[in-house]
Amino acid sequence: MGAATHIKTSLYIKMANVEAAFRNLHQDLLDGCKTGDQKAQFQIYKLYYKAMYNTSLRIVNDTMEAEDIMQESFLSAFEKIDTYSGTVSFGAWLKKIVVNRSLDALNKRKAVFEDIESHVGIRDESGEDSARNEEIDVKVEEVKEAIERLPDGYRVILSLYLLEGYDHDEIAEILSINSSTSRSQLSRAKQKLIGELKGKGKNQRI
């Protein structure tokens, strides 16, 4: 076995070990949840509730509704935890439940996603680069506050992309649109966000 092959093999083993350790993080608690252990469920709740609440709040923009959605999402997750395969982190699996329930809540109050379907296949002439090149000097919290003031459609896609870390393919699946629509809508949302920040007299960069 050559030196290069040996190094590659060692790296693969190390990566596999790291991946396994990540998959098994809090595995004892998850195993307890699968048997209905309420103490384990409470420990999992304490580990994730704040992040899940914030995820929902960014979408529904209502504290009481976000609280309800967060609680319901945990109940749903514990009920169907046997379906959790471990191919993604538990946090990512739980967040998907929270996001879907939050979007359902928006739909129930008849939120309009900025006529999102009308933009399918249409390239935004302003382009993402133009929004990115605008210099707006703001703090992270100011950006989050500005996002909260946007219409539902823009707020949702900015939250999913900028704050929750979903890519366009994932957003397309979540919102039942295609990825080109996601990109176009994100570009428009960024421009709306920049306009909101400018309207508040900001001069920094995002």
N, C-alpha and C positions, 0 to 999 in steps of 0.2 A: 504494500500500500504506500503510494507516494505521500510526500509531506502535504501537498495541496489537498489530496483526498482525505487525509487524516484530519486536517483542519476543518474541512467542510463537514465531515462526519461528527466531529466534536461540537461544531456549531449547531447542527441539526438536533443532537441530543440535548444540548443546553436549551435550545428553543422549545423543544418538546416538553422538557421539565418545567420551564417557565409557564408554558401554556397549560400544562396539567395542574400546576399550582394555582393558576388563576381560575381554572374551571372549578377547583375544589374549595375555593374560598367560601367560608361559611357553609360548606357542604353539610356539616353535621346539623346545622339549623334547618337547612332545606330538607334534609332527610326527616327531621322531626316534624316539619310542616306536612310532609306527605303522610305521616301517621296521625295527623290531627293534633299534634302536641301544641297546646295553646301558648305555653311559655316560649317555644321556638318561634311561633307565629308573631308573638309580641316583640321578640328580639329582632326578627326580620323587619317588622313594622318600624321599630326605632331606627334601624339602619337606613331605611329608604324613604320614610314618610315625607321628610322635608323636601328632598329633591323631587319627589313625585308631585307634591303639592305645587311647587314652583313651576314644574312643567305644565300642569293643568292651568294654573293661573295665567301663564303667558298666552294661553290659547283662548280661554273663556273670559279673561279679564274681569273676573268677579270672585271676590274672596270666599264668600259662602258657597258658591257653586263649585269652586275649585276644591274646597274642603270636602264637600259631598262626593265629588267625583273621585278624589283621592281615596276616601274611605271605601267607596263602592269598588274601586279597582283592586284594592287589597283583598276584599271579600271574594271577588271574582277570581283573583289569582290563586288564593288558597283553595278555592273550590275545584279549580282545574289544574292544580300544580302537577298532577301526574302527566299532563301533556307537555310540561317543560322538559325539553330533550337535552339541554345542556350544550347545544351547539353555539349558543350565544350566552353572554353573561346573564345572570338572573336579572340584574338591573336593567339591561337592554330589553329583555322580554317583558318585564313589568312596565317599563316606560311605554312600550308599544300599546299595552292595554290602556294606560292612562291617556295617551294621545288619541286613540280611537274613541274612547268614551268622551273625551273633551270635544272632539269634532262632532260626535253625535249630539252633544248638548247644544252646540252652535246650530246644528241643522234643525234641532227641535224648536229653537226660537227663530227659525227661518233666516239664518245668517246668509248673506249673499257674498260669495267669494269673488267679488269685483268682476262679475261676468267672465270668470276665468276660462270657460269653455270657448268663448268667442275669440280667444287669442291662440287657439291651437294652430300650430304650423306657421304662425306669423312671427317674423323676426322683429324684435323691438329696434326701431331705427336709431334710437338714442344709444343703444348698446350698453352692456354691463360696464365696459371700460370707462365710459363717460361718467357713470355714477361713482365708480371706484376712484377716478382721478380728482373728483371734487375734494377740496381740502376743508374739512370740518373738524375743528378741534374740540373734542368733548371727552368727558369721562364715561366709563362703561355704564355707570348707573344712569347717567343722563341719556345715553342711547336707549337703555331699557325703558326708561320713563317715556321717551319719545315714541318707541314702538307701541307702548300701551295706548297711546293716543290715536293710533292709526285705525282705519276701518278694519273690520274683522279679517277680510281676505288678505290684506297686506300684513297685518299683524301675525297671522297664522304662519304664512310662508317665511317671513323673516325669523320668527321664533324657531320654526323647525330647522331652518338652514343655519342661521347664525348662532342661536343659543343652544339648540338641542343636538346639533352636529349631524343631521341627516343629509345625505347627498341627494342629487336631483332624481335619481332612479328610485330611491326610497320615498321621497316626497311624492313622486308620481304615483307610486303604489298606494300610499296612505290616502291621497286625495282623489284617487281614481281619475287621474289625468295622464298625459304623457310627459316625458322629461323635457321636451322643447317648450311646452307650456309652463312647466316649473321654472325654467330658466328665464323665459320672457316675463313671467309674473314677478320673479325675484328682482329683475332689473327695474321694473316699474315700482316695486315696493321700496327698493333702495332710493330711488329718486324721490318718492313720497317722504321717506325718512329724512333725507337730506333737506328737503323743503321744510319739514317740521322743525328740524334743528336750526336751520337758518332763521326761521320765524321766531325762534327763541333767542336770537342774537348770538348764536355760537359761531366761532371762527376756527375750530380745530379740525383734525383729520380723523375719519373713521376708515 
